Amino acid sequence: MSDSANRPGLGILFICAGIVAISVNDMLIKLLSGGYPLHQIVFVRSAIGLIFTFTFLRMEGGLVLLRTRTPFLHMLRGLLVVFANLAFYAAFAVMPLAQATALFFVAPLLITLLSIPLLGEKVGPLRLGAVAVGFLGVLVMQQPWRADLELSRLVLLLPVVAALLYALMQVLTRRLGVSSKASAMAIYIQTTFLVVSAGFFVVAGDGRFAEGVENDSVQFLLRAWVVPPAEDLWVFALIGCAAGVIGYALSAAYRLADAATIAPYEYLGLPLAILWGWLFFAEWPVPSTWIGCTLIIGAGLFVFLREQARAAPSPGRRARWGRR
């Protein structure tokens, strides 16, 4: 990878912007989850997001950037993020926002692990130990030893499934980013969202599969489309704006820096989820969620610090190579 392609500072800036946009997006979707189907929200979000993304595309070089030699890999990347979203949003329709987000944030740990076989990046034993501590945090929040859980184990597992799909998508982004611009990759994803959500509308848009279903997660996936009243239009508009920022910022981040370097910054979403849950839904994390969050954030910070220490040149190396 050339020095121009490896710009960790800019990659970190993009990942922080993308995570802030994701947290706002999640909060707004949860606000709408009681009255609209997920595929309707996704369709409107992606349609608006595409407008912003095409603006970014024009700034980076125009429609010619959409040409690719790997269309099937881009399709796979789009499908991974679509199904990651479906799993995550189906979970937080019935879970506290902070808990669902905390469970999902095993994703940066998975990205660190997947970067070893899929990208050839080196991760030492200390960072692997930190990843194990992070997974311990997930277990604390899952509490598989309890028999009196308020939520089903399947619902608790959904954010982790979403995290795995998301991690695979971001590692694939790193692989494709050498030859594809961030705006082009974002357009491929937004288009995939549009196609899949339109397919949901054709098959289930009248709500016939939701009739008689009591599970809130399934209702969120399958209920009928609704014409939004005027007071909800601004929420849809904000979700669309957030989608435009998310698609570009995340794609840019994983093009510009090593996955193991910027992945820990995704933990910014944890305190933001707690804040939105408290402000808008009167939710406050239970002790097990706090403990799990602490373990996961601590593991992520350790991984990041080890990566920075490994990447820093020693005095001997500086004397030998000089300025590069």
N, C-alpha and C positions, 0 to 999 in steps of 0.2 A: 504494500500500500504506500503511495507517495505521501510526502509531507503535506501537500496541499489537500489531500483527502483525509488526513488524520489531524483534526483540529478539535481536541478535547474540550477546550474552553467554550467554543461556540456550540459544540454538541451538548454540553451541560446546560447552556442557556436555553437551547431549544427544548430539551427534555423537561426543564422546569416550567416553561411556558405551556408545553403540552399537558403536563400533569395538572396545572391549575385549570386549564380548559376542560380536562376530563372531569375534575371534581365538580365544576359548575354544571357540566352536562349531566352527570349522575344525579345531582341534587334536583335539577329541573325535571328529569325523566321520572324520578320518584314522585315528584309533585303531581305529575300527570298520570301515574300508573294506576290510579283508582278509577279513572274514567275513560281511558283510551287503550286500544290494543298496542302492543309493542311495535308491530310491523307498521302501523300508521305513523307512530312517532318517528321511527327510523326512516321511513320513506320521506317525510317532510324534512327531517334533519338533513338527510343526504342530498336532497334536491337543492336546499339552500346552501349547504356546504360546498356543492359543486360550483356554484357561482363564484365563491371566494377562491376555490382551488384553481379554477381556470384563470383567474386574475394572476395568481402566483405562477401558473404555467407560462403565461404571456411574458411575465417579467424574466423568467429563466430561459426563454428561447422560443416559445410558441408551440404549435401543434405538432411540429416535427419531432418533439421530444417524446411523443406517445408511441413512436415506433419502437419495437422491442424484438429482440431475438429469442426472448424467453416468455412468450405469452402464457404458457401453461403454468410456469412458476408464479407469475403475477396473479393468475387466477387462483392458484392454491393459496397464496398469501391472503388474498381477499376473502376466500372462504373461511380460512382459519380465524380471521378477526371477526367475521360475521357470526360464526358459531360461538366464539368466545363471548361476544356481546350477548347473544341469546342466553347462554348459560348464566352469565353474571346478572343480567337484569331480571331473569326469572327468579333468581335467588333473592335479590334485594327488594322485590315486590312484597316479600313477607318477612324479611330480616331487617334489623336496624342497619342503617347505612354504614356506620363505623365498623360493625362486625363483618358485613359482607366485604367491605373494602380491605379490612385487615386480613381476612382469609385470602383474598385475591392477591395480596402483596407478597405471597410466596413466588410470584412471577419473576421478580428480579433475581431471586436465588436460583430459580430454574434456568433463567437466561445465563447466569454464570456457569451453571453445570453444562448446559447444552452448547455453550461456546467452546467447550473442550473438544468434543468429537466432531461438531459440525463446522466450526470455524478454525480449529487448530490453535486456539488461544491457550496459553499456559496458565493454570490455576494451581497454586501450591497447596501443601497440606494444611497450612494455617487458615487459608481462605476456605478450603473445603470443610474444616472444622467449624468455621463461622457459619457456613451454609447449614450444617447439621444443627447448630443452635437455633437458626431461624426456623427450621422445620419443627424443632421442639416447640417453638412458639405457636406454630399452627396446631400442633397436637393439644396444647393447653386450651386453645380456643375451641377445637373440635370436641374435646372431652369424650373420647370414644368409650371410656370406662363407665360413664354414667348411663343409667337406664331410664332416667326421668327427664330427658331432654325435651324442651318446649318445641323445638323444630325437628323435623325428620332428618335422619342422617343423609338422605339423598339431597335435601335442600342445603345442608351444611357442606356437602361435597361439591355442589355446583360452582362456587367461586374458585375452588382449587382446579376443577376441570377447565374453567375459563382461563385461569392463570397458565396452565400448561399450553393451551392453544395459543394464548397471547405470546408466551415465550417463544414458541416455535415460529410464530409470525415475525417477531422482531429479529430473531437470529436469521431468518430468511431475508429480512429487509437488509441486514448487514451484507449478506452475500450478494444481493441484487444491486445494492446501492453503488457499487463500483461503476456501473454502466447506466444507471437510471437516475434521473433527477427526482428530488423529493416531491415536487408538484405532480410529476407523472405518476409516481407510485401512489400518491394520495388520490388521484383521479381514478386509478384502477380500483382502489378500495371503495370509494364512494359509489362508483358504478356498480360494484358487486352488491353493496347494500341496497341500492335501488332495485336491482334485478330480483334479489331474494325477497325483499319486502313486497314488491309487486306480485311475485309468485304467491306469497302468503295471502295477499288480497284476493287474487283470482280463486284460490282454493278455499280460503276460510274467511274472507272479508265480510261475509254476511253474518258471521257469528254462529253458524249452525253447529260447529263442533264444540262451542262453549256452553251450549244448552244443557242444563242439569249438572254442570261441573261446579263443585264447591271449592276446589283448590285455587287459592288466589294467584299462584304462579301460573297455572295453566290458563286461568281466566285472562291474565295479562297477555299471554301469548296468542289466545284464540278468540277473544271477544270481537264483536262487530266494529267496523269503522264508524266514527262519530263525526258529524260536522261540528268543529269547535266554535264555541261562542266567542264574541269579540274579546272578552277579558283573557282568554287563553292564547290568543294569537301572538302576543308579545313573548310568551314562554316558548312557543314553537320557533319564533324568530331567533331568540337567544340560543336555543339548542342548535339551530342551523349554523349560527355564527361560531359557536364553540366547535362544531364538527369541522368547519373549515380550518380552524387553528390546529385542532388535534391531528387531522390527517397530514398536514404539512409539517408541523413541528416534530412529531414522532418520527416520521420518515427521515427528516433532515438530521435529527439527533443520531440515529443509528447508522447514517451514512458517514457522519463526520468523526465518530469516536468509537473506540473499542467497546463492545457490549459490556464487558466486566467493569469498565471505567464509569459509564454513565448510568448503568442499571440501578445502583443504590439511590440515585436522586429521585427515582420514582416513589420512594417512601414519603416524599412530600405530600402525597395524596392521603396519607393516614391522618395527620392532624387536621387537614382540610375537611375530610369526611366527618371527623368528630365535631368540628365546628358547625358544619351545615346540619348535621343531625340534631345538635343541641338547639340551633337557632330556628330551624323550620319544622322539626318533627318531635321536639321535646324528648329526644333520645339521649341517653347517657350510657356509656359503656359499662358493662358489669366488670368485676375484678378480673375474671379470667381473660377478658378482652384486653384490659390494660396490661396484664402480665405478658400475654402473647405479643401485643404490639411492641412492648419494650424489648423482648427477645429478638423479634424480627428486625426492628430498627437498629438495635445494637449490632446484630450480625451484619446488616447491610453496611453500616458505617465502618465496621472493621474490614470488610471486604474492600471497600473503597480506599481506606487508608493504606492497606497492604498493596493495592494496585498502584497507588501514587508512589509509595516507597520503592516498589519494584521498577517503576518507569523512570525514576529520578536517576540521572547519570552520576557515577561516582567521580571524585576529583581526578582520579587517574584516567578515567575515560575522557573527561573534558580536556585534560592536558594532551592526550593523544590525538583526539579528533578535532579539537578546536571548534570553531563556529561552523554549523552545518546549515 
